[in-house]
Amino acid sequence: MADYDDDDNMWDEAGGESPDLEDEEETMATHQECITAFESKDFIMEPGVFQFLKRFLQAGGSPERVVEMLSENYTAVAQTVNLLAEWLIQAGVDIKVVQEMVENHLKAMILKHFDPKKADSIFTDEGETPAWLAEMIEFPTWRELFYKLAEDYPDCLMLNFTVKLISDAGYQGEITSVSTACHQIEVFSRVLRTSITSLLEGGEEAVKKNLPEFTKMVCHGEHTYLYSQVLMHILANEPRGGSNIRRLCQELQNGAKDRGLDVTPITLALSGAAAYPRACSALSSMLSRHALNPADISILFNMYSEMNPPPVDLIRVPAFLDLLIEALFRPTSRINPEHKAKYVYVLAYAASVVETYKKGVRKNIDRGELKPTTQALERVQVLCAENKSSSELIADVSTLFLNIKFPVIAFGVLKWVDYTVTDTSYFKLNTDHTPLHLVLIDEIVTNHHLLHLKALELLVKLFESQFEELDVLVRLELKKTVLDRMVHLFSRGFVLPVVTYVKNCVDKPDTDISLVRHFVTEILDIIAPPYTPEFVHLFLPLIENKAITGSIRTDDGSDPVSEFIGNIQGLRDCQNVIVKCHRTSEERIKMVYLKQGNVVFDMTRIMSSQLGPEKGKLYYGLEQDLRCGPQPLLWTRHLLWSSIFLLPKLVFVVNRCHLEDYSLLTACLLVRQTYGKDTTD
């Protein structure tokens, strides 16, 4: 028994020593881990330094050794950066430039050394959202950094969570290009809503600027495309604004096609093609192969010739309409004459038939424009297919001008002109100063406002073509002819895009300044004041460029350039606008102060009820003043009331006045722009 007791004591002693050994090993490991951390460069600046200090001291570490290690390895990188930044500021560098310099370098370092595994460990270590992360997303610079990192590391949990934080903070409008947002339905829905709203409210300029990023986001995956199209398809059925949403849907379809994606099944499913399996099969076959065939066209022709045809929206798919236009108006296209009438009928049906729906049920089919459109298409298509020269088309110009008033024919003719004039041999064989094909562009621009952008794109393509086979002088005259077409486009209301393009051409090294001078001269001949600030901002640099207008100015100032500068002088003097807003108990009043020379206008918005029955007489008084011609308007009581022009809710109180009519008009237009078009009568 004694032996057994001794054995038990031996095992008890051994068991008692085991925990001490484990604790000692753990303490040594903690010591070594903390020492390694303390010996790293600038560890005292790390956010986890206090946690390491606590562990080291609890493990019996020496405080003196901690101080020694931290101080020896302190290189003060951050403090040195701050010191250098202060020196730069004291040396005269702008503080914003210095801040941007430091931030850009820091962003570059983060992008270079970012470790997604360490970033994900932040949440596992801290167990909650770090306070510094919530502060960082308040600044645009660091939000842009997170967007870039999210693109490079889409699987990083920390970055995905940060993108959601940014969306929750209301910055979803900035993350349209972040693919990470496409994996989170909540974030994607917010971004989609914000993007659609900005596209609808911003108009054509917003669509042109933001559509590529919007398309990239929606086409990120099949799930995002389907979700977006279904949502917008529902919105497109709304009576107000539905057509604008439908346009966005079609733009997305084109964008997906350009990216090589086959979205035909989704497009046909949303258009209700499942109820018409034969039509669905025919369309699916052609759209998937991006080519038409007589058999499928015959099926659609027969179905849409019936008394109860499928919905017209089924064949209004942009990709399908483009295929029809290509087949009918491309000079090299060859259609079997037996089936050509069917191609024409299907295109005319899609372009002219109007259906009336009530509560989702089709009540009426208006085919009133179908026959005239079909006949016009047949006549013009025959002329385009014959591939005649400009001189040979003179006899048919009346037919072209008459039928070009149909929008679908105008679009087809524009395509035909594009194919014809971009042929390298066209201008080489053509001797006319203004070929008939370019005259057709003028006629299309005159009759169809919605084709202005397409016309400008064609003219830009022609203007930027090299025409190396032509003589230098012939090439110069040809480009002047193209610029004349742009001037006509300008005169039909497409002002800012045309001037923007020509202004950008000045910055290109290969642009002949004489061409820009020709454009400026032609524009000065057709414009008259008052001018909008947007136009002045674009056109004035061309006017003030001595290389462009120096040779057409005269010493006595009687030239069109000096006249233009004199007309806009009043607007340039009125650029400093200060708007102060305050609220009274009854109404909100905006005070706008405009200074022109020594005259200060005090314009106060008042309630329309305060104008009373005299409002009708006020316009008449100012109209009489303006008809008197350019003469000084002296300060009178009559001027006080007659100065309400274009703005029935604005009154000009003139303290001291000796102005000409154009100055008053300029001030009125500037204030109208300040308050918006809703105040225009």
Residue, then its C-alpha position, 0 to 999 in steps of 0.5 A: m500500500a505504501d508503494y501505491d501511496d508513493d506512486d500516487n504522490m508521484w503522479d500528484e506532484a507531476g500533475g501539479e507541475s504541469p500547469d506551472l510549466e504551461d503558464e511559464e511557456e505562455t508567459m514567455a510567448t507573450h513576452q516574445e510577442c510583445i518585445t517583437a512588437f515594441e521593437s518594430k518601427d514607430f510602434i508607439m503610434e499603433p492603435g493597439v499599443f495599449q493592449f500590448l503594454k497591458r499584456f506585457l506588464q501583466a506577464g511580468g515585463s519591466p516598464e523600464r524595458v518597454v520605455e527603452m524599446l519604444s523610444e529607441n524605435y521611435t522614428a516619428v514618421a508621422q510627426t516628420v510629415n507634419l513638420l514638413a507640411e508646416w514648412l511648406i505652408q510657411a514657405g508660401v505653398d497653399i494649405k490645400v495643395v499641401q493637404e492634397m499632396v499628403e493625402n495622395h501619397l498616403k492613398a498611394m501607400i495604402l493601395k500599394h500595401f493593403d492586405p485584405k486579410k489584415a483588414d478583415s481581422i479588424f472586425t474580429d479583433e474589435g468586435e464592432t465598427p471602428a470609430w475611425l472608419a465612421e470618421m473616414i467615410e465623411f471625407p470624399t478623399w477617403r471614400e474614393l480610396f475605399y471605392k478603389l480598394a473595393e474594386d481591387y478586392p471585391d471579396c474583402l469583408m471589411l470593404n464590403f461593410t464599408v461600402k454599405l456604411i457609405s450607402d447608409a450615410g447617404y453617399q450612394g450616388e458616388i458608388t455607381s461604379v463600384s462592383t461591390a455594391c452589385h453584391q448587396i441588394e440593399v446597397f444596389s437598390r439605393v444606388l439604382r434609385t439614386s442613379i435613375t433619379s439623377l439621369l431623369e432630372g439631369g436631362e440629356e447632358a446627365v444621360k450622356k455623362n453618366l450612362p456609361e457608368f450606369t450601364k457598367m453597374v447594371c450589366h455587372g451580372e445577369h442578376t443585376y441586369l434582370y433586377s434593374q430591367v424588371l424594376m424599370h419596366i414596372l416604372a415605364n408603365e406609369p403615365r407620367g415619366g414612363s416614356n423616359i424610363r422606357r428610353l433608359c431601358q432601351e439604352l441599357q439594352n444597347g449597352a448590353k449588346d455593345r458589351g457582347l451580352d445576350v439579353t434577348p430572353i430578358t428583353l422578350a420576356l418583359s415585352g410580353a412575347a411569351a403570349y405569342p410563341r411564334a413571334c417570340s421565336a422569330l424575334s429571338s432567332m434574329l436578335s441572338r444571331h444579330a441578323l435578319n432572315p426572310a423566314d422570320i420576317s415573313i412570320l412577323f409580317n403575317m402576324y401583324s397583318e391580322m386583325n388582332p396582331p401582337p402588341v407593337d412594343l414586341i417589335r420596337v426592340p431597338a436592336f431589331l429596328d437597327l437591323l431593319i434600318e441596316a437592311l433597307f438603307r445600307p448601300t451594300s445590303r441585298i434583300n430578296p425583292e420578293h420579301k422587301a415589301k415585308y421588311v418595309y411593312v414591319l418597319a412601318y408598322a413599328a414606327s407608325v401604329v399607335e395602340t391605346y390601352k386601358k387598365g392593361v387591356r388594348k382597346n384600339i389600334d390606330r393604323g392611320e399612318l401605316k399606309p402613308t409610312t409604308q408608301a414613303l418607305e418604299r419610294v425612298q428605299v428604292l432611291c437609296a438602293e440605286n446608289k446614285s451620285s449627287s448629280e443623278l439624285i437632283a431629279d429626285v430631290s423633291t421626292l426625298f425632301l417630301n418623304i424625309k419628313f417621316p421620322v423613320i425615313a429621316f433616320g434611315v436616310l441619315k444612315w444611308v448618307d453616313y454610309t455614302v459619304t464615308d466611302t473614301s471615293y465619294f468626295k474624290l469623284n464628287t465635284d459639287h461645292t455642297p453635295l446633295h447628301l450633305v444638303l439632306i443632312d440640313e433638311i433632316v436637322t430642320n425637320h427632326h429635333l431628335l436627330h440633331l445629336k446623330a447629325l452632329e456625330l456624322l458631321v464630326k466624323l466627316f470633319e475629323s476624316q483625313f481625306e488624304e486622297l484629296d488636294v490640300l485646298v480641296r480638303l480645306e474647302l470640304k471641311k468648311t462645307v462640313l462646318d457650314r452644316m454645323v452652323h445650320l445645326f447651331s441655327r436650329g437650336f443645337v447651340l451648346p454641343v456644336v460650340t463645345y465641339v469647335k471650342n475643343c478643336v482649338d486645343k487639338p494640335d492638328t486643327d487649322i485655325s482658319l477653319v475655326r475662324h470661318f466658323v466664328t465668322e459664320i456664327l457672328d452673322i446669325i446671332a444677336p443679343p441677349y446671350t445666355p451665360e452658358f453660350v458666352h462661357l463657351f464662345l467668348p474664348l474663341i472670340e478673344n483668341k487673337a489667332i482666330t479673330g485678330s485678322i477680322r477685327t478693325d481699329d474703329g471697333s465696327d467689326p462683328v467681334s467688337e460688337f459681340i464683346g460690347n453686347i456681352q459687357g453688361l453680362r460680364d459686369c453682372q457676374n457677382v451675384i449675392v443671394k441672401c435668404h431669410r424667412t419671415s412669418e408670412e413668406r420667404i423672401k430672396m434678396v438679390y443684389l446686382k452691381q453694374g458700374n455705379v448702379v446697384f439693383d435691389m431686387t426683392r421677390i414679392m407675393s404675386s397678390q401684391l402686384g394686384p390688377e396693375k400687373g397687366k399694365l406693367y408689361y405694356g409699360l416696359e414694352q413701350d420703353l424697349r420699342c423706343g430703341p437704344q436710349p438711356l432709361l432715366w430714373t422715373r416712377h414709371l421705370l420702377w413699375s415698368s421694369i418687371f420684364l419676364l419676371p412678374k414676381l420681381v420688382f427692380v428698385v433703382n436708386r440711381c440709373h443711367l442704363e441702356d436697354y441691353s443692360l436692363l435686359t441682361a440684368c433681367l435674364l440673369v435674375r431669371q436664371t437665378y430664380g429659375k424658369d418657373t418665374t417666366d411668364 
